[in-house]
Amino acid sequence: MNANNNIVIAIDGFSSCGKSTMAKELAKKLGYIYIDSGAMYRAVTLFCIQNGLVTNGVIDEDRLKDEMRNIKIEFRINSEGRPETYLNDKNVEQEIRSMQVSNLVSPVSAIGFVREAMTRLQQDMGRRKGIVMDGRDIGTTVFPNAELKIFVTASSDTRAKRRLEEMLRKGQTATYDEVLKNVEERDYIDQHRTVSPLRKADDAILLDNSHMTLEQQDQWLYNEYLKAVKK
């Protein structure tokens, strides 16, 4: 651990578990940098959609590989102190949360050269420590030596309801059945992909937040942070 006691906090888990919400709140409380790795894969997916790299749900991997050098992803802090995702200097925070992107992000994330590129970028972002990063393989692949690893889960029904509520709040249209199907399909793809499949790291702490309030899970996570910095 470095001199100023900053650590790397890796939060992995299934889609729509509230990982990002937890991670953002903890980062804000600690004065850490928050990095949404899922948003990075969503940005690549949005790039594919915008540039005609998807036909009938199939990604043109050869063209995407050639285009990877033209994909610039970064996070910028907004006026409320929250990070927002930028793709090639354009704010895409809302666009990447659409159902269209959600339906394609797992297949895009399963492409080896995409994961390699995003992993390198994430590792560069985290070299100075003092970060909270959430995703699918942060504690297993990106930061296997993170001082604190959390693995979050919840029932698919709970996650679908949470995701639908979030989408409706943002003015997006979807049905419960559509969202539940998307959640279950993403679970399967994330766990069965060849490169960096979703799994709990051996030293990660399991959190099932199916029946927890936001305040309860935030306090739980902060308590785990306090334990980690004392080690």
C-alpha positions in Angstrom: 0.0 0.0 0.0 1.4 3.4 -0.8 2.3 6.2 1.6 -0.9 8.1 1.5 -2.9 5.0 2.2 -4.7 5.1 -1.2 -5.8 1.7 -2.4 -7.4 0.1 -5.5 -11.0 -1.0 -5.0 -12.4 -3.5 -7.5 -16.2 -4.1 -7.6 -17.3 -6.9 -10.0 -20.7 -8.5 -10.4 -23.7 -9.2 -12.6 -25.4 -6.5 -14.7 -27.8 -4.1 -13.1 -26.7 -5.0 -9.5 -26.1 -1.3 -8.7 -22.3 -1.7 -8.9 -21.8 1.7 -10.5 -24.1 3.5 -7.9 -22.1 1.9 -5.1 -18.8 2.7 -6.6 -19.6 6.3 -7.4 -20.8 7.0 -3.9 -17.8 5.4 -2.3 -15.4 7.2 -4.6 -17.1 10.5 -3.8 -16.9 9.8 -0.1 -13.2 8.9 -0.2 -12.2 11.5 -2.7 -11.1 8.7 -5.1 -11.4 8.5 -8.9 -14.3 6.5 -10.1 -13.9 4.5 -13.3 -16.9 2.8 -14.9 -15.4 0.0 -17.0 -18.8 -1.1 -18.2 -19.3 2.4 -19.8 -16.1 1.9 -21.7 -17.5 -1.3 -23.4 -20.8 0.4 -24.0 -18.9 3.3 -25.7 -17.2 0.8 -28.0 -20.6 -0.8 -28.7 -22.1 2.6 -29.5 -19.2 3.3 -31.9 -20.1 0.0 -33.7 -23.7 1.0 -34.0 -22.9 4.5 -35.2 -20.4 3.3 -37.8 -22.4 0.5 -39.3 -20.3 -2.3 -37.8 -23.4 -4.3 -36.8 -25.6 -6.3 -39.2 -28.5 -8.3 -37.8 -26.9 -8.3 -34.4 -23.5 -9.5 -35.7 -20.4 -7.4 -35.2 -18.0 -7.0 -38.1 -14.9 -7.9 -36.0 -12.4 -7.3 -38.9 -13.6 -3.7 -39.4 -13.8 -3.1 -35.6 -10.2 -4.3 -35.2 -9.1 -1.7 -37.8 -11.2 1.0 -36.2 -10.0 0.5 -32.6 -7.3 3.1 -33.0 -10.0 5.6 -33.8 -11.9 5.0 -30.6 -11.0 7.5 -27.8 -12.7 6.9 -24.5 -12.4 9.2 -21.4 -14.2 10.3 -18.3 -14.9 13.9 -17.5 -16.3 15.3 -14.3 -19.6 17.2 -14.7 -20.8 20.3 -12.7 -22.2 18.0 -10.0 -18.8 16.3 -9.5 -19.8 13.1 -11.3 -17.9 11.4 -14.1 -19.5 11.2 -17.5 -18.4 9.1 -20.5 -17.0 10.7 -23.6 -16.5 8.9 -27.0 -14.2 10.8 -29.4 -14.8 14.1 -27.4 -18.6 13.7 -27.4 -20.6 13.2 -24.2 -22.4 9.9 -24.7 -23.4 9.1 -21.1 -27.1 8.9 -22.0 -26.7 7.2 -25.4 -24.7 4.3 -24.0 -27.5 3.4 -21.6 -30.1 2.7 -24.3 -31.6 -0.7 -24.8 -30.0 -1.0 -28.2 -26.6 -0.7 -26.7 -27.5 -3.0 -23.8 -28.5 -5.7 -26.3 -25.1 -5.7 -28.0 -22.6 -4.8 -25.2 -22.0 -8.4 -24.0 -21.1 -9.7 -27.5 -18.8 -6.7 -28.1 -17.3 -7.2 -24.6 -16.5 -10.9 -25.4 -14.2 -9.9 -28.4 -10.6 -10.6 -27.3 -8.9 -7.6 -28.9 -11.6 -5.3 -27.4 -11.0 -6.6 -23.9 -7.3 -6.3 -24.3 -7.5 -2.7 -25.4 -9.9 -1.8 -22.6 -7.8 -3.6 -20.0 -4.7 -1.7 -21.0 -6.6 1.6 -20.7 -8.1 0.7 -17.3 -4.7 -0.4 -15.9 -3.2 2.9 -17.1 -6.0 4.8 -15.3 -5.4 2.9 -12.1 -1.6 3.1 -11.8 -1.7 5.9 -9.1 -4.2 4.0 -7.0 -6.9 5.9 -5.1 -9.5 4.5 -7.5 -12.8 2.6 -7.4 -13.5 0.7 -10.6 -16.5 -1.6 -11.3 -17.1 -4.1 -14.0 -16.9 -7.8 -14.8 -13.2 -8.7 -14.5 -11.6 -6.0 -12.5 -10.6 -8.1 -9.5 -9.7 -11.1 -11.7 -7.9 -9.6 -14.7 -7.5 -5.9 -14.6 -6.4 -5.5 -11.0 -5.7 -9.0 -9.5 -3.7 -7.4 -6.7 -6.4 -4.9 -5.7 -6.4 -4.4 -1.9 -10.2 -4.6 -1.8 -12.4 -6.8 -4.1 -16.2 -7.0 -3.9 -18.4 -9.3 -5.9 -22.0 -8.1 -6.1 -25.0 -10.2 -7.0 -28.8 -10.0 -6.8 -31.8 -12.0 -8.3 -32.5 -11.5 -12.0 -36.0 -10.2 -11.1 -34.6 -7.6 -8.7 -32.0 -6.5 -11.3 -34.6 -6.2 -14.1 -36.9 -4.1 -12.0 -34.0 -1.8 -11.0 -32.9 -1.4 -14.6 -36.4 -0.7 -15.9 -36.9 1.9 -13.2 -33.6 3.6 -14.1 -34.5 3.6 -17.8 -38.0 5.0 -17.3 -36.6 7.8 -15.1 -34.3 8.8 -18.0 -37.3 8.8 -20.4 -36.3 5.6 -22.2 -38.9 3.0 -23.3 -38.8 -0.7 -22.4 -40.9 -3.4 -20.9 -40.1 -5.6 -17.9 -40.0 -8.7 -20.1 -37.5 -7.0 -22.5 -35.2 -6.0 -19.7 -35.4 -9.3 -17.9 -34.5 -11.1 -21.1 -31.6 -8.8 -21.6 -30.4 -9.3 -18.1 -30.5 -13.1 -18.3 -28.8 -13.1 -21.8 -26.0 -10.9 -20.6 -25.5 -13.1 -17.5 -25.0 -16.1 -19.7 -22.7 -14.4 -22.2 -20.6 -12.7 -19.4 -20.1 -16.0 -17.6 -19.4 -18.1 -20.7 -17.1 -15.9 -22.8 -13.7 -17.2 -23.6 -11.7 -14.1 -22.5 -12.0 -13.0 -18.9 -15.4 -14.5 -18.1 -17.4 -13.1 -15.2 -16.5 -14.9 -12.0 -15.9 -14.1 -8.3 -12.2 -13.8 -7.5 -11.1 -16.2 -4.8 -10.3 -13.3 -2.4 -13.4 -11.2 -3.2 -16.1 -10.5 -0.6 -19.5 -11.5 -1.8 -22.4 -9.1 -1.4 -26.0 -10.0 -2.3 -27.9 -6.7 -2.2 -31.3 -8.1 -3.3 -32.9 -6.9 -0.1 -30.7 -4.0 0.9 -31.4 -0.3 0.7 -28.9 2.1 -1.0 -27.9 3.4 2.4 -27.4 -0.1 3.8 -25.1 -1.2 0.9 -23.2 2.1 1.0 -22.5 1.7 4.7 -21.5 -2.0 4.2 -19.1 -1.1 1.5 -17.6 1.8 3.5 -17.1 -0.6 6.4 -15.2 -3.1 4.1 -13.0 -0.2 2.9 -12.1 0.7 6.5 -11.1 -2.9 7.2 -9.0 -3.0 4.0 -7.0 0.1 4.8 -6.2 -1.2 8.3 -4.5 -4.3 6.9 
